[in-house]
């Protein structure tokens, strides 16, 4: 991950990287696993902003569709920070929408 993008990470994202590095030692051995594209980080940040600003479920579902579209571009065996970030983003959006619908 480039130094310019590093400051955009929040605690959840930093924890995702840390836990992954602890659980899977092979993840630490290949620095390419720690790369993330601007697009995928932007999708995560967009979702975070929408949740913090209490956007409508429609808006969040649209972002979830973008995330799923991006997820479809990865081969099944890929293990990179990009893939983990997208899955994490999809999970956070889904949980948020379900929790908010229950209120």
Kinemage of the C-alpha trace (Angstrom):
@kinemage 1
@onewidth
@group {chain A} dominant
@subgroup {mainchain}
@vectorlist {calphas} color= white
{ca unk a 1} P 0.000 0.000 0.000
{ca unk a 2} L 1.381 3.359 -0.920
{ca unk a 3} L 2.172 5.861 1.814
{ca unk a 4} L -0.304 8.311 0.278
{ca unk a 5} L -3.205 5.901 0.825
{ca unk a 6} L -2.077 4.653 4.238
{ca unk a 7} L -3.568 7.585 6.151
{ca unk a 8} L -7.016 6.817 4.689
{ca unk a 9} L -7.262 3.555 6.626
{ca unk a 10} L -9.461 3.437 9.688
{ca unk a 11} L -9.189 1.076 12.663
{ca unk a 12} L -11.356 -1.625 11.081
{ca unk a 13} L -9.272 -1.686 7.936
{ca unk a 14} L -5.991 -1.721 9.840
{ca unk a 15} L -7.323 -4.599 11.954
{ca unk a 16} L -8.266 -6.511 8.810
{ca unk a 17} L -4.683 -6.265 7.591
{ca unk a 18} L -3.213 -7.144 10.992
{ca unk a 19} L -5.408 -10.171 11.638
{ca unk a 20} L -4.808 -11.477 8.128
{ca unk a 21} L -1.043 -11.156 8.565
{ca unk a 22} L -1.228 -12.970 11.921
{ca unk a 23} L -3.476 -15.807 10.778
{ca unk a 24} L -1.830 -16.488 7.414
{ca unk a 25} L 1.986 -16.291 7.546
{ca unk a 26} L 2.201 -16.659 3.761
{ca unk a 27} L 0.352 -13.357 3.475
{ca unk a 28} L 3.316 -11.610 5.144
{ca unk a 29} L 5.861 -13.220 2.846
{ca unk a 30} L 4.572 -11.649 -0.344
{ca unk a 31} L 4.472 -7.864 -0.342
{ca unk a 32} L 2.087 -7.921 -3.304
{ca unk a 33} L -0.607 -9.103 -0.884
{ca unk a 34} L -0.430 -5.693 0.822
{ca unk a 35} L -1.235 -3.722 -2.309
{ca unk a 36} L -4.655 -2.162 -2.739
{ca unk a 37} L -5.980 -0.278 -5.707
{ca unk a 38} L -7.381 3.204 -5.455
{ca unk a 39} L -10.728 1.977 -6.774
{ca unk a 40} L -11.155 -0.670 -4.086
{ca unk a 41} L -10.069 1.621 -1.273
{ca unk a 42} L -12.423 4.291 -2.651
{ca unk a 43} L -15.348 1.854 -2.569
{ca unk a 44} L -14.567 1.079 1.072
{ca unk a 45} L -14.325 4.781 1.947
{ca unk a 46} L -17.523 5.570 0.040
{ca unk a 47} L -19.388 2.912 1.988
{ca unk a 48} L -17.960 4.167 5.290
{ca unk a 49} L -19.019 7.742 4.507
{ca unk a 50} L -22.511 6.637 3.502
{ca unk a 51} L -22.936 4.681 6.738
{ca unk a 52} L -21.598 7.463 8.952
{ca unk a 53} L -23.801 10.035 7.219
{ca unk a 54} L -26.844 7.698 7.395
{ca unk a 55} L -27.522 7.579 3.663
{ca unk a 56} L -30.560 5.716 2.426
{ca unk a 57} L -30.553 1.952 2.053
{ca unk a 58} L -30.975 2.473 -1.690
{ca unk a 59} L -27.708 4.371 -1.858
{ca unk a 60} L -25.895 1.700 0.156
{ca unk a 61} L -27.323 -1.112 -1.957
{ca unk a 62} L -26.072 0.673 -5.071
{ca unk a 63} L -22.590 0.834 -3.538
{ca unk a 64} L -22.888 -2.859 -2.629
{ca unk a 65} L -23.646 -3.592 -6.292
{ca unk a 66} L -20.454 -1.753 -7.286
{ca unk a 67} L -18.498 -3.795 -4.744
{ca unk a 68} L -19.973 -7.060 -6.055
{ca unk a 69} L -19.133 -6.009 -9.598
{ca unk a 70} L -15.533 -5.389 -8.532
{ca unk a 71} L -15.466 -8.740 -6.698
{ca unk a 72} L -16.454 -10.508 -9.898
{ca unk a 73} L -13.166 -9.507 -11.505
{ca unk a 74} L -11.015 -11.711 -9.213
{ca unk a 75} L -10.029 -15.327 -9.886
{ca unk a 76} L -11.349 -17.708 -7.202
{ca unk a 77} L -7.944 -18.420 -5.629
{ca unk a 78} L -6.811 -14.795 -5.337
{ca unk a 79} L -5.707 -13.654 -1.888
{ca unk a 80} L -4.855 -9.988 -1.897
{ca unk a 81} L -5.733 -6.985 0.188
{ca unk a 82} L -7.946 -5.845 -2.703
{ca unk a 83} L -10.074 -8.966 -2.445
{ca unk a 84} L -10.211 -8.867 1.345
{ca unk a 85} L -11.138 -5.178 1.318
{ca unk a 86} L -13.988 -5.750 -1.113
{ca unk a 87} L -15.362 -8.696 0.868
{ca unk a 88} L -15.033 -6.693 4.083
{ca unk a 89} L -16.839 -3.735 2.498
{ca unk a 90} L -19.655 -5.947 1.226
{ca unk a 91} L -20.052 -7.490 4.684
{ca unk a 92} L -20.112 -4.106 6.433
{ca unk a 93} L -22.727 -2.719 4.039
{ca unk a 94} L -24.911 -5.815 4.345
{ca unk a 95} L -24.738 -5.785 8.144
{ca unk a 96} L -25.494 -2.079 8.281
{ca unk a 97} L -28.515 -2.330 5.963
{ca unk a 98} L -29.928 -5.336 7.856
{ca unk a 99} L -29.426 -3.662 11.237
{ca unk a 100} L -30.956 -0.435 10.029
{ca unk a 101} L -33.952 -2.242 8.496
{ca unk a 102} L -34.658 -3.835 11.870
{ca unk a 103} L -35.090 -0.457 13.559
